[in-house]
Amino acid sequence: MRIENREALDKRRKEAKEAMKRPAHRILVCAGTGCLAGGSAKIYDRFSELAAGRDDVSVEFGAEIAHAEVKRSGCHGFCEMGPLVRIEPKNYLYVKVKEEDCDEIFETSIQNDLPVERLLYEADGVKYETQEKIPFYEKQTRLVLKNCGHIDAENIDEYLAVGGYQALEKALFELTPQAVVEEISESNLRGRGGGGFQTGYKWKQVARQKEADKYIVCNGDEGDPGAFMDRSVMEGDPHKMLEGMMIAGYAVGAQNGYIYVRAEYPLAISRLKLAIAQAEEAGLLGDRILGTDFSFRVHINRGAGAFVCGEGSALTASIEGERGMPRTKPPRTVEQGLFAKPTVLNNVETYANVPMIINAGAAWYRTIGTEGSPGTKAFALTGSVKNTGLIEVPMGTNLRKIVYDIGGGVKNDVPFKAVQIGGPSGGCLVTSNLEVALDFDSLKKLNAMIGSGGLVVMDENTCMVEVARFFMNFTQNESCGKCVPCREGTKRMLDILEDIVAGKGTKESLQTLEELGEAITNTALCGLGKSAALPVLSTLRNFREEYLDHVEKKCCKTGTCQALMQYKIKPDLCKGCSKCARNCPVSAISGKIKEPFVIDQGLCIKCGSCLDNCPFGAIVKES
Amino acid sequence: MLEQSYYDKADEIISQHGTVQRFLIPIIQDIQSYYRYLPPELLSYVAKRLGINEAKAYSVATFYENFSFEAKGKYVIRVCDGTACHVRKSTAILDQIYKETGLGKGRHTTDDMLFTLETVSCLGACGLAPVLTVNDVVHPAMTPEKVHELFEELRGAKG
């Protein structure tokens, strides 16, 4: 039903609150990508069956009986432990739930309000009854991700019930567009997509353009390997992002918004489509929103597999139906962006910050985080860390707290080596950086950047040269080919890195890498090219010894680089059965039956088939 | 020359969007998701309908990795080789798939049109690394053994 004015919105919100309050018990089954893959759909089905039976019971026992309601909620951000199930009102959180567990959960937690001990999250011998008490969550500050996992992402009424669209209402009825821009400027909100550009300044520039047509574009082309924050917002709380875009539209005088989502996120696309349809039906999107003069529409564009489209001008070109290639600036996007009209381009997380700033005010927002970078930042914590998943912490939180307090430390208690921050455009932070407060400015000083917020933890067994090669391979693949430094330079850098991991590098290679890296950084056309060399330069600076080991000693201490490995047969363990020799594809192994065999290192191609086939474990891989 | 039904389908998809250039990508995305590849003849046809030249349409379609002018197999397997998956040994997963299918660098689809193999940079499910998808269904925390089981299962389901 269309909401025609403020009073009607208030009424709808009250009804939504009532509707959300009614059930005494709620079973929340996580329907995020991770948990779905773990089989949460079946769990949802089973609980639905159980809850359906419960309705019959409630008839028998009278009207007051509690009934459970199953919801499809967004990502709880605890992907490693999925599928997750949460039971309200006690907030019991169950991890790694299987279909078979549903009956017991229903019996114990719904009928008797007690926890099912064996399904609780356990760490270091302590069991945690609720999500809020688990260190992974307790040490976080969830503002942007507040609703994710707590409301039904496919139901606009739940968003309304928790205060959704209040900021839009406030902006439309109580604030002038100028006042909105002022408030955002005052908050010093900085773009969460990587650069950290001031959002308010961007809006101000677009607002003052005289053009009649202006656009709001949301960059949901989260392509950095190791990053999935924006996905979680789009899937778990799509309306929050839409609300942020609408407020931006009102503030700068735009009538249309475009969301560019990568094709690899089908659930995000369908949730956003549904959210848009529901908002249109409710009169929160479309013509004369809430009976005011403000009209705004949102369109979705699916990406088609080009990383470079995360760059602003490439993204707008892609929406226009062109090749997604960056162009030279100026003119800047704020003057001539999408369809050559003034355009506000922000990423998902940035828009999701907007409603709370309008609701609670810039002064409040500035109390969170650091002076130069207020607010929180969502990070995707992955790699060799005990707890992986989505986290949100105030800007200025140090790396130690993230890796050890929230992440629970390095997996298998192997010593920490580095964190790669900001994906293929970022750099690595090492042990001596553990105490550094992470924000836009402090990272810049360390020649790293927040980027989109991917944090990949690496332990001692990770080869940094191979990591650098991996990122260069990525960038080289994704280079759009428009400018020479990026197209050719990254290719040459990759060639050199491939030589190094293949044992063919020289000490001069390292110098060439540095020279190329600096040249690309200084001359590439777009932000992606300019930052392409950062992972290599950063690892060269922090782990030069490791590079030298590769080029001088031809050795990879972590045992990662295959070509630098040697397979050897331990004479004391070898029974001389000849199985390895028979399996060797290049006949590099020889010996007499019942006597220890030997591998000819000159012939060995390091395929590892001998190691896989030895029945006695006599073959070892050494660096 | 394609059968008429292909052009009818293209017309149907075009009518859902519109005949201006900004709909080029959504239109060919829909065509591809229907046929599981983009028949080159239809790209030319769409270009004509949108009033843009063929070279333009071709330049756009070849720029984006998702478009394929070759027919894909019944099961499109995408192996993630993003940072998190790479760190958690996605290479071993890929090698196992090569073993299972006989595919390799430069050969993406099996002759029986059953499997198409692609690698992607990140599926956004890093917490479940290493992952792969089969026709968009996520298979988490893969091991070479699980890959083998998966192929047994897919091969079994084909009849």
Boltz contact constraints between the chains, C-beta under 6 A:
constraints:
  - contact:
      token1: [A, 33]
      token2: [B, 125]
      max_distance: 6.0
  - contact:
      token1: [A, 33]
      token2: [B, 138]
      max_distance: 6.0
  - contact:
      token1: [A, 34]
      token2: [B, 125]
      max_distance: 6.0
  - contact:
      token1: [A, 34]
      token2: [B, 127]
      max_distance: 6.0
  - contact:
      token1: [A, 34]
      token2: [B, 128]
      max_distance: 6.0
  - contact:
      token1: [A, 37]
      token2: [B, 138]
      max_distance: 6.0
  - contact:
      token1: [A, 37]
      token2: [B, 140]
      max_distance: 6.0
  - contact:
      token1: [A, 79]
      token2: [B, 127]
      max_distance: 6.0
  - contact:
      token1: [A, 80]
      token2: [B, 127]
      max_distance: 6.0
  - contact:
      token1: [A, 225]
      token2: [B, 82]
      max_distance: 6.0
  - contact:
      token1: [A, 225]
      token2: [B, 83]
      max_distance: 6.0
  - contact:
      token1: [A, 225]
      token2: [B, 121]
      max_distance: 6.0
  - contact:
      token1: [A, 225]
      token2: [B, 122]
      max_distance: 6.0
  - contact:
      token1: [A, 226]
      token2: [B, 82]
      max_distance: 6.0
  - contact:
      token1: [A, 226]
      token2: [B, 83]
      max_distance: 6.0
  - contact:
      token1: [A, 226]
      token2: [B, 84]
      max_distance: 6.0
  - contact:
      token1: [A, 226]
      token2: [B, 126]
      max_distance: 6.0
  - contact:
      token1: [A, 228]
      token2: [B, 124]
      max_distance: 6.0
  - contact:
      token1: [A, 231]
      token2: [B, 124]
      max_distance: 6.0
  - contact:
      token1: [A, 263]
      token2: [B, 66]
      max_distance: 6.0
  - contact:
      token1: [A, 264]
      token2: [B, 123]
      max_distance: 6.0
  - contact:
      token1: [A, 302]
      token2: [B, 29]
      max_distance: 6.0
  - contact:
      token1: [A, 304]
      token2: [B, 25]
      max_distance: 6.0
  - contact:
      token1: [A, 304]
      token2: [B, 64]
      max_distance: 6.0
  - contact:
      token1: [A, 304]
      token2: [B, 66]
      max_distance: 6.0
  - contact:
      token1: [A, 305]
      token2: [B, 64]
      max_distance: 6.0
  - contact:
      token1: [A, 305]
      token2: [B, 65]
      max_distance: 6.0
  - contact:
      token1: [A, 305]
      token2: [B, 66]
      max_distance: 6.0
  - contact:
      token1: [A, 306]
      token2: [B, 64]
      max_distance: 6.0
  - contact:
      token1: [A, 320]
      token2: [B, 22]
      max_distance: 6.0
  - contact:
      token1: [A, 321]
      token2: [B, 21]
      max_distance: 6.0
  - contact:
      token1: [A, 321]
      token2: [B, 22]
      max_distance: 6.0
  - contact:
      token1: [A, 321]
      token2: [B, 24]
      max_distance: 6.0
  - contact:
      token1: [A, 321]
      token2: [B, 25]
      max_distance: 6.0
  - contact:
      token1: [A, 323]
      token2: [B, 59]
      max_distance: 6.0
  - contact:
      token1: [A, 323]
      token2: [B, 60]
      max_distance: 6.0
  - contact:
      token1: [A, 323]
      token2: [B, 63]
      max_distance: 6.0
  - contact:
      token1: [A, 382]
      token2: [B, 84]
      max_distance: 6.0
  - contact:
      token1: [A, 382]
      token2: [B, 126]
      max_distance: 6.0
  - contact:
      token1: [A, 383]
      token2: [B, 84]
      max_distance: 6.0
  - contact:
      token1: [A, 383]
      token2: [B, 87]
      max_distance: 6.0
  - contact:
      token1: [A, 388]
      token2: [B, 127]
      max_distance: 6.0
  - contact:
      token1: [A, 389]
      token2: [B, 127]
      max_distance: 6.0
  - contact:
      token1: [A, 456]
      token2: [B, 83]
      max_distance: 6.0
  - contact:
      token1: [A, 470]
      token2: [B, 86]
      max_distance: 6.0
  - contact:
      token1: [A, 474]
      token2: [B, 121]
      max_distance: 6.0
